Amino acid sequence: MAFWAEQQAYDAELNNPVLDAHVDFSGLPAGLSPVGKKGLYGFIQNRENYDKAQPYFYFFSDVAGTNYYLYELTSTATDDGGGGGGSSTEPAYTIKGKQLPNFTPSVASTICYNTWFSTNYVFYADGAEVVRYNVNNGDKTVLYAAPAGYTISCMKFCSDDKFLYSGDLGRYLVIGMNRGSRGGCSTDRVEYRIRCG
């Protein structure tokens, strides 16, 4: 069993698949290029097999942090192994981008995604509330409200899986919050019924 766990840990090692990807931003509509914007968060859509994960999603904001953008990168690779099939100067990914209406995280670092959920949904804190945001249509649903006087400062999904090398982020959302110099923490399970609306 120990060998299996070591092999799993080795296989779980991640890399940066979009480093030097030669992504061509010229096809994006005016004002949507990520050049000059601030990168905030990235995630992939595939839960079980990182090598097959397509596409990749990235959140950016403008310099002022008032407008938010979502970019979707899809590999142009043609082989089954996920590697590139073209030359090193051709784009490795196609890109789509859009501005996210009514996307209002009070702390950008609270933006998070979990592979248990559809790529339509991301989560973030807006003051004292945890919001589930639909990136397709801009709908927002409040999933949790902190006690009076508290604001949410950080959030992270975690698992109750005790396996040492588990990559399962689980459905438990740990919420850190502050009220002046006092801190608090809440752990809530994001259920299937909440996920589906």
C-alpha positions as CSV (number, residue, x, y, z in Angstrom):
1,M,0.0,0.0,0.0
2,A,2.8,2.4,0.8
3,F,4.3,2.0,-2.7
4,W,0.8,2.7,-4.3
5,A,0.4,5.9,-2.2
6,E,3.9,7.1,-3.2
7,Q,3.1,6.4,-6.8
8,Q,-0.2,8.3,-6.5
9,A,1.6,11.3,-5.0
10,Y,4.1,11.2,-7.8
11,D,1.4,11.0,-10.5
12,A,-0.5,13.9,-8.9
13,E,2.5,16.3,-9.4
14,L,1.1,19.2,-11.5
15,N,2.8,21.4,-14.0
16,N,1.9,24.7,-15.7
17,P,0.4,23.6,-19.1
18,V,0.1,27.2,-20.5
19,L,3.6,28.4,-19.8
20,D,4.9,29.9,-23.1
21,A,1.7,28.9,-24.9
22,H,1.9,31.5,-27.6
23,V,-1.8,32.4,-27.1
24,D,-2.9,34.9,-29.8
25,F,-5.1,37.6,-28.2
26,S,-5.7,39.4,-31.5
27,G,-9.0,37.6,-32.1
28,L,-10.6,38.9,-28.9
29,P,-13.0,41.8,-29.2
30,A,-11.7,45.3,-28.4
31,G,-11.1,45.8,-24.7
32,L,-11.1,42.1,-23.8
33,S,-7.4,41.3,-24.2
34,P,-5.9,40.2,-20.9
35,V,-2.8,42.3,-21.6
36,G,-2.6,45.0,-18.9
37,K,-5.1,43.2,-16.7
38,K,-4.4,41.5,-13.4
39,G,-4.6,37.7,-13.2
40,L,-6.6,36.5,-10.2
41,Y,-7.5,32.8,-10.5
42,G,-7.4,29.8,-12.8
43,F,-9.0,26.4,-12.9
44,I,-9.6,23.4,-15.1
45,Q,-12.8,21.6,-15.9
46,N,-11.9,17.9,-15.6
47,R,-12.0,16.3,-12.2
48,E,-10.6,12.8,-12.7
49,N,-7.7,13.2,-15.2
50,Y,-5.6,16.3,-15.2
51,D,-3.9,15.3,-18.5
52,K,-7.3,15.4,-20.3
53,A,-8.5,18.6,-18.6
54,Q,-10.0,20.9,-21.2
55,P,-10.4,23.8,-21.3
56,Y,-8.6,26.0,-18.8
57,F,-10.4,29.0,-17.2
58,Y,-8.8,32.2,-15.9
59,F,-10.1,35.2,-14.1
60,F,-8.7,38.7,-14.6
61,S,-9.6,42.1,-13.4
62,D,-8.9,45.6,-14.7
63,V,-6.2,47.5,-12.7
64,A,-8.9,49.3,-10.6
65,G,-10.5,45.9,-9.7
66,T,-13.9,47.1,-10.7
67,N,-14.4,45.0,-13.9
68,Y,-13.8,41.2,-14.1
69,Y,-13.1,39.0,-17.1
70,L,-13.2,35.3,-17.7
71,Y,-10.9,33.7,-20.3
72,E,-11.3,30.2,-21.7
73,L,-8.3,28.5,-23.3
74,T,-8.7,25.4,-25.4
75,S,-5.7,23.3,-26.5
76,T,-5.0,23.2,-30.3
77,A,-3.2,19.8,-29.8
78,T,-4.3,17.1,-32.1
79,D,-2.7,14.0,-30.5
80,D,-4.5,11.9,-27.8
81,G,-1.7,12.5,-25.3
82,G,-2.5,16.2,-24.9
83,G,0.8,17.3,-26.3
84,G,1.2,19.9,-29.0
85,G,1.1,18.8,-32.6
86,G,2.1,22.0,-34.3
87,S,5.3,24.2,-34.4
88,S,6.6,26.0,-31.3
89,T,5.7,29.4,-32.8
90,E,2.0,28.6,-33.5
91,P,-0.6,29.2,-30.7
92,A,-1.0,26.2,-28.4
93,Y,-4.4,27.4,-27.3
94,T,-7.4,29.2,-28.7
95,I,-8.9,31.9,-26.4
96,K,-12.4,33.2,-25.7
97,G,-13.0,36.0,-23.3
98,K,-15.9,37.9,-21.8
99,Q,-16.6,40.5,-19.2
100,L,-18.6,39.2,-16.2
101,P,-21.6,41.3,-15.3
102,N,-22.6,41.8,-11.7
103,F,-19.4,40.0,-10.5
104,T,-18.7,41.7,-7.2
105,P,-16.1,39.9,-4.9
106,S,-15.2,42.2,-2.0
107,V,-11.9,40.3,-1.7
108,A,-10.5,38.9,-5.0
109,S,-8.6,36.2,-3.3
110,T,-11.9,34.5,-2.2
111,I,-12.7,33.6,-5.8
112,C,-12.7,29.8,-5.9
113,Y,-13.9,26.9,-7.9
114,N,-14.4,23.2,-7.0
115,T,-14.2,20.3,-9.5
116,W,-17.3,18.7,-7.9
117,F,-19.4,21.4,-9.5
118,S,-20.2,22.4,-13.0
119,T,-17.9,24.9,-14.6
120,N,-20.8,27.3,-14.8
121,Y,-20.4,28.1,-11.1
122,V,-17.7,29.9,-9.1
123,F,-17.8,31.1,-5.5
124,Y,-16.6,34.3,-3.9
125,A,-17.2,36.5,-0.8
126,D,-19.1,39.7,-1.1
127,G,-18.8,41.4,2.3
128,A,-20.5,39.1,4.7
129,E,-22.0,36.7,2.1
130,V,-20.8,33.7,0.2
131,V,-22.0,34.0,-3.4
132,R,-22.4,31.3,-6.0
133,Y,-22.0,33.0,-9.4
134,N,-23.1,31.6,-12.8
135,V,-20.5,32.6,-15.3
136,N,-22.8,31.8,-18.2
137,N,-25.6,34.2,-17.3
138,G,-24.5,36.4,-14.4
139,D,-27.0,35.0,-11.9
140,K,-26.0,35.2,-8.2
141,T,-27.2,33.1,-5.3
142,V,-26.2,33.8,-1.7
143,L,-25.3,30.5,0.0
144,Y,-24.2,31.7,3.4
145,A,-24.4,34.9,5.4
146,A,-21.8,35.6,8.2
147,P,-23.1,36.6,11.6
148,A,-23.8,40.3,12.2
149,G,-20.7,42.5,12.1
150,Y,-18.4,39.9,10.4
151,T,-16.9,40.2,6.9
152,I,-15.6,37.2,5.0
153,S,-11.8,37.4,4.4
154,C,-10.9,34.0,3.0
155,M,-12.6,30.8,1.7
156,K,-11.3,27.4,0.7
157,F,-12.9,24.1,-0.2
158,C,-11.7,21.0,1.7
159,S,-12.5,17.4,2.1
160,D,-13.2,15.1,5.0
161,D,-11.1,12.5,3.2
162,K,-8.2,11.4,5.5
163,F,-6.1,9.9,2.7
164,L,-2.7,11.6,2.8
165,Y,-2.4,12.2,-0.9
166,S,-6.1,12.9,-1.7
167,G,-6.5,15.6,-4.4
168,D,-10.3,15.7,-3.6
169,L,-11.2,19.2,-2.6
170,G,-14.6,17.9,-1.4
171,R,-17.7,19.8,-0.8
172,Y,-16.8,21.4,2.5
173,L,-16.3,25.2,2.3
174,V,-14.2,26.6,5.1
175,I,-15.0,30.3,5.6
176,G,-12.7,32.6,7.5
177,M,-14.2,35.9,8.7
178,N,-13.3,38.9,10.8
179,R,-15.0,41.5,13.1
180,G,-12.5,44.1,14.0
181,S,-9.7,42.2,15.8
182,R,-11.8,39.1,16.3
183,G,-11.8,36.2,13.9
184,G,-14.2,33.3,13.2
185,C,-14.5,30.2,11.1
186,S,-17.4,28.3,9.6
187,T,-17.4,25.0,7.7
188,D,-20.4,24.3,5.6
189,R,-21.1,21.4,3.3
190,V,-22.2,22.7,-0.2
191,E,-24.9,20.1,-1.0
192,Y,-26.1,18.8,-4.3
193,R,-29.4,20.6,-4.0
194,I,-27.5,23.9,-3.6
195,R,-25.2,23.1,-6.5
196,C,-28.1,22.5,-8.9
197,G,-30.2,25.4,-7.8
